[in-house]
Amino acid sequence: MLKSSPFEENRVFNTIKLKYKKLSNRATTPTRGSVFAAGYDLYAAHEATILPGGRGLIKTDLQIELPEGCYGRVAPRSGLALEKGIDVGAGVIDRDYRGNLGVILFNFGEQEFKIKKNDRIAQLICERVLCPELVECESLEETERGLNGYGSTGV
């Protein structure tokens, strides 16, 4: 079986558009680290410092228009998480949101985290979303697991 090149595989995905608008000259166009990268790197538009145990809202000075049937998930960058203890919070962007795209960063590290303009701070992943009809029921289907919750399947 012939393997297609990454460029051929990306042609299918490139028919779907993620539109963006720069709100200032401080904004940086999102980039992908490789042709197989799941997300687009997001860049800080302003300098900031997040103290150990603290959090901050870092603006990108970008607006986005997500493709139909998708939402945006703002995810941590693995290197920042491992090396600096930086994580992302509240990472869901609804398709109809048109404000300045901000990233909530938490500093779980022991050192203050300094952010410079154009630093990569997170990644934006477009994911398909299902919005099923909500149906209230008197009972739900029984399962083998039942009511067994936290830790019931092993640690």
N, C-alpha and C positions, 0 to 999 in steps of 0.2 A: 504494500500500500504506500502510495506517495504521500510524503508529509508536505503540507503547504508551508510556505514561509510565513513569518510573523506579519509581514506586510500584506499578504493575501488574506490572512485571517482578520486583520484589522479593517480591511475594506468593508466587511459586513457591518462592523461596529461604527465605522465612520459615516454611515448613512444616517445615524442618529446624532443629533446635534445638542451639545450643551452650550447654550449661549451665555455670554458674560459681557458686562459693561464695566469699564474702569470709572470710578467715581472721582479719582484724583490722579495726579501725576506720580503719586507715591505707590499706587497699586502695581502689582507685578502679575503678569499673565501666569495662570497655573500651568505647571509642567508635569510630565510623566517621566519617572526615572528610567524606564525602559519600555519597549513595545509591549511587554507583558504585564506592566504595572497595573494593578487594579484601580489605583486612585491617582488623582491629580494633586501634586504638592501645592499647598496654600502658603502664601508668604505674608509676613507681617508688613503692614504699611507704616507702622510707627514703632518707636523704641518703647520698651517697657521693662520693668523688673518685677518678678514674682518671688516673694520671700518664701523660705521653707515653711511648709504647711499652709501656704496661701494659695490664692487663685486670682486670675485676672481675665478680663475680656479683651482679646487682641483683635483689632479690626484689620480686615484685608483691603478695604476700600474697593471692593468688588460687589456688583449685583450679579445674580445668576438667574437663568431661566432653564429649569430642569426639563428634560424630555417628558412627554406625556407618559403616564403609567409609572413614573419613577419618583423617588424622593432622594435627597442627598444625605449621606451619612458622613459626618466629620469624624475621622478616626485618628488615633495617635500615630506618630511616626515611631517605628520600632526602635531606632537608635536613640531618640530622645527619651523614650520610656526606659530603656535598659541603662543608658549611660547617665542620665540626669534625673530620672524619677518623674518625668513630665507626662501627664495623662490629659485626656480630653474629656470634658463633661457636656451633657445636653447636646448630643451630636446629631439631632434630626433636623433636616431642613425640608419643610413642606414645599411642594411644587409651586404654590401660589405666593410664597414669600419673595418680596422684592427689595428688602432693606439691605443695608451694608452688611455683608457676610462677616460675622465675628466668630471667633474661636475661643471657647472657655478653656483655659489651661489651669491645671492643678499641679502644684509643685510638691511632690511627695519626697523630694530629695532633701539633703542636709545643707545644701548651699543655695544662696539666692540664684535665680535663673534670670540672666540678662538677655533680652531680646533686642536685636538690632533690626532696623528697616531692611527688608528683603531676606530675613531669615526664614527658612522653611519651618513652619510651626505645626502643621497637621496635614492630613490628606483628605480630599473629597472623593467619595465613592458614590457613583450613581447606582442605585439598586431598584429593582422592580418592587412594586408595592401592590398588595391585594387589599381591597377595602370591602370585605364581605358584609352582607346585611346582618345586623345584630338582631338575634331572635331570643326572647326570653322564654325559658322552658321550666316546667315543673320538675323534671328530672333529666339527668344526663346519662349517656351510655356508661355502663360499668366497665372498668379496666382491671387488669391484674394488679397494677400498682395501687389503684384506689386512692385513699387519702394519705398514704405514706408520702411524706414530704422531704424536707431538707436532710440530705445525707442518706436517704433510705436505699439508694442504689449503690452506695459505696462512697468512699472518700478519695 
